[in-house]
Amino acid sequence: MHYDVFNGDADGIIALLQLRLFTPRKSKLITGVKRDIKLLQQVDSQDDVTSVTVLDISMEKNITALNSLLEKGIPVFYSDHHRCGDVPNSAHLSTKINLDAEVCTSLLVNELLEGKYAHWAIAGAFGDNLDKPAREMAKALELSNEATDYLKELGTLINYNGYGASLEDLHIAPAELYRQLLTFPNPFELVDISDSPFYQLKEGYERDYFNVESLQPIYMNDVCEVYQLPCEPWARRTSGVFGNELANKNPDKAHAVLTLNESGTDYTVSVRAPLNNRIGADEICCQFPTGGGRKVAAGINQLPFNEVDRFIEVLEGFYA
């Protein structure tokens, strides 16, 4: 049995969507909330694995399971833009990896498929907050401003849906959202169906975002801003998109959003590097035990209360 393993955010879903629109294939889906990235171990524990596609999850975080699959002679295709560590030298591994800050997995797959589903790739790039390459692609395809804005909203909504502590926090489970979107080779078709995922997520986002509008930073200066969100489903769902919006509004600053975890003793952290200096988010977060990500956007799954001050010092110090 073939396994498709992918991040539950917009980039992971849309990367797989392009591949399976181009090459339909019966497979088992392995995904989860956006922060659930150690997914390959779920595949390695199965006995029916014949081949694997892995999209938009860090190779560095999955290297043990990846090596185990390769040692069993199982073919793996791996495409990603997060920290990868040392890529295994194996005849069973094929890759399309690029760690550039202006690249995401949806764009890598678009390149692989020579633009076959470029409209979806644009939505994926917007979802990953890659506004510049997304707009450049839209311009090259001569899309109207209205069409471009729609793809941005669609990508943002799909990305918003991936944030949560568990699947129960999400409006639509990522595997189910992928299945629903797979019936739309053209993303503009979603507009014509009143109960499509686009409208379901739009309604949820607008309801959640009402709570965000009045938030004020708990720490700010010329270098960075840090926000704190409560332990509420709406906060977990909006944390990533809120971080992207802050970065877009003030591209010279770094931003961090701390969302209180259900444990009541630590935070989930979303970090955005300044868009005018798209480096360092991964380096900052990897200084903490549960941190990881990429240059422009990264996070920490569990930041204890007593580490918050040190985190702010590291964030500010990196960009000062």
N, C-alpha and C positions, 0 to 999 in steps of 0.2 A: 504494500500500500504506500502511495506517495503521501507525504506530509507537507502542508504549507504552514510555515511558522512566521508570524508577523506581528509587529507592534499594533496595539489597538487604537492608535491615533490616526489622524488623517493620512500621514505619509505612509505608514505601514499598510493601511487598508487600500489606499489608492494605488500603491505600488503593486500589490497583489491583483487588484482589480484589472489593471492594464495587462498584466501577464496572462490572466485567465480569460480575458476577452480575446486576446490574441491566440492563446493556446489553451482551449478548454481542457480540463483534466479533473478526473475524479480524485479527490484527496480528502484527508482528514485535516481539519483546521485546528491549529494551536495558537491561541492569542489570549489577551486579557486586558486589564486596564493599562493605561499608558505606562505606568511605573513598573508593571510586571514584565521585566525584560529577560529574566533567566528562564527562558521558555524551552530551550533545547533539551534540558534534562527530562522534560516530559516526553520527548520523542525517544530519547535514548533508552528509556525504561520499557518501551514497547517491543513486542516480538515480531510485528508484521511490517516493519519498516523496509521499504525497497529503495526509496530515494527521498530527498528532502530539499525544499526551497526555503531559504531563510531571508527575511526582509526586515530591515530597519530595527534590528536589535544589535547591541554591541557584541562583537566577536570576543572582545576581551572578557566580558562578563559570562560568556558561554563556552569558553575555550575547552574546558574539561569534557563537557558533553560532545562538543564538536570533534575533538580528537578521538573520543570513544567511537563515534559513528564512522569516522574515517578509517580507524583501525579495523572495523568490521567490514570494510570494503563498500560502504554505502555511499553512493554519489550524492554530493551536496552542492547546491548552487547558493552562494551567499552574496547578497548585495546590501550595502549599508554605508552610512556616513558618520557613524560614531567612532569613538576610540576603539581601535582594533587590536592593539598589541602586536605580537609577532604572528603573522599569518602562516598557518601550517603549510609545509611543502608536501603536498599529496596529490597523486594522480586522480584521486577521487573528488578533489575540491576544485570548483571553478568559482571565480569571484568577479564582482564589479563593485569595487570599493573606492570611495573618494572622500577624503576628510576635509575638503575645502569648505570654508564657512558659507559659501554661496551655493552649496549643493545639498540636495536631499535625495532620498531613495526613489521617490516618484520621478525625479528628473533623471536619475541614473537609468531607471527602467525605460523611461521615454526615449533616452538615447539608444538603449539597446534595441528598442522596437522601431527606431527611426521615425518617431513622431506619430505612430499609428493612432494613438489615443491622447493626443497632445492637450486637448481640452481638459481631460481628467488630470493630466500631469500638472497643468497650471493650477487647478484647484488644490492638488497635493502640495505644491510649492507654497501657495498662499497659506494653507493650513499650517505649514511649518514655519510661517512668518518670514518667508523669503520673497519679500515684496518686489524687489528689483528684478530678479530673474523671471519671476512670474509675469510681471508687466512687460518685460522685454519679449517674452514668448508670445504674449497676447498681441502685442504690437506687430510682431512678425507675421502673425496669423490674421492680421487686420480685423481683430475683434473690436466691436464698439466699446465705448466706455461703460455702457450699461451691461453688456455681456461680461466684461472684465470684472466689474464690481460684483456681479452675481457669482462668478467663480470664486472670488475672494470670500464672499459670504458663505458659500457652500463649503469651501475648504475649512474656514474658521469654525463652522458649526460641527463638521465631522470631527475636527480636532478637539473642540470643546467636549464632545461626547465621550472622549477617551479618559478624561480625568475623573478620578474617584479612588477611594480606598478599596473598594470592592465592586464587583459587577452590579450589586444592588444600588450603588450610587448612580449608575449610568441610566440614561433614558432608553438606550438600545444596546444590548450586548454587542461588542465589536464583531464577533463572528456572524451574528444575525444581521447587523448593519451591512457587512460586506456582502452577504447573500442577497439582501434587498437591492443594494446598489448594482450588483452584477446584472440585474435585469435592465439596466439603463446604459447601453453603450455610449450614448450621448448624454452628458450631464445636464444639458438644457432641457431634456425631457422631464426631469423631476418637477419643473415648474408647472407643468400641465396637469399634474395629478394632486388633488387637494389633500390627500392623506399620505403623500410620499414622505420619505425620511426627511427631506429638506424642511417641510412644514412642521413635522413633529419636533425636530431639533430647534427650529426657529422659535417656536412657541416656548419651549423649555428654556432656551437661552434668554429670551426677553424677560421671562419671569424671574430667572436667577439673577440677571444682571441688575435688576432694580436694587438689589442689596449692595452692590459694589459701588454705586455712583457716589455715595457719601463718604467712602473710606479716606482716611488721611494717613500719611506715613508715620511710623513710630520712630523713624530716624531718617534724616535727610541732610545733605550738604551739596556742594558743587560736584561731587564725584558719584554719589549713589543715593538711592532711596530704598527704604525697606518698609514693607507693609505687613500687617498681621491680620489674619482671618480667623474666625471662630471655627469650632468643630461642628460644622453643619454641612449637610449634603450640597447645598448651593455653593458653599465656599470651596469645597473640594472640586466641584465641577467647573467653577469659573477661574480657579487659581492660575492655570496655564495661559488661558486666553487673556486674562487680566494682565499677566506679566508681559505678554506680547504687546498689548495695547499701550502699557506704560513705556515700553522700549520704543515704540513707534512715535509716541508723543514727544519724547525727550531723548533723541538718539545720541546725545553726548554723555548720558549718564548710564551707569549700571543699575539694575533693579533686582530686588529680591522680594518674593512673596512667601511668607511663613504661614502655613495653615495648621492649626492645632490638630493633632492626631487624637484618636479615640482613647488612647492610653492616658491622655491628660498630662503626660510628662515630657512630650517632645513634639516637634513640628515636622511636617513635610515642607521642603523648601524648593521653590522654583527660582532659578537665577537666569537673568538675561544680561549678556554683555552689552555694552554700548553699541548701537548699530553703526556708529562711526568708528568703532574700534572692535571689530568682531572677533575677539580672542579672549581666552582666559576663563570662561565659565566652567569648563570641564576641569581645569587646573585648580580652581578654587574649590569646587565641590569634592574633588577626589582627595582633598586633604582631610575629609571626614569619612568615617568608616562606611557609611551607606550612600556615598556620593558617586556620581558618574554623569555622563552626558557628552556633549560636544562643545566646540569652541564658543559658539554664540549662545547656546541654551543648554543648561544642565540643571541638576537637582540633587537633593539629599532626601532620602526617604525618612530618616529618623534623626533629627537634630535635637539633642537633649536641651532642656531649658538652660542648664549651666554652660552650654556651649554657644549660646546666641551671641554674647558679647564678642567672643573670639571669632565667630563667623563674620560679624560685621567688621571687625578689625581686618580680617583677611580680605573681605570684599573691597573695603575702602583702600587698603594698602596696595592691592594689586593694580588698581587703576589710578591711584594718586599720582 
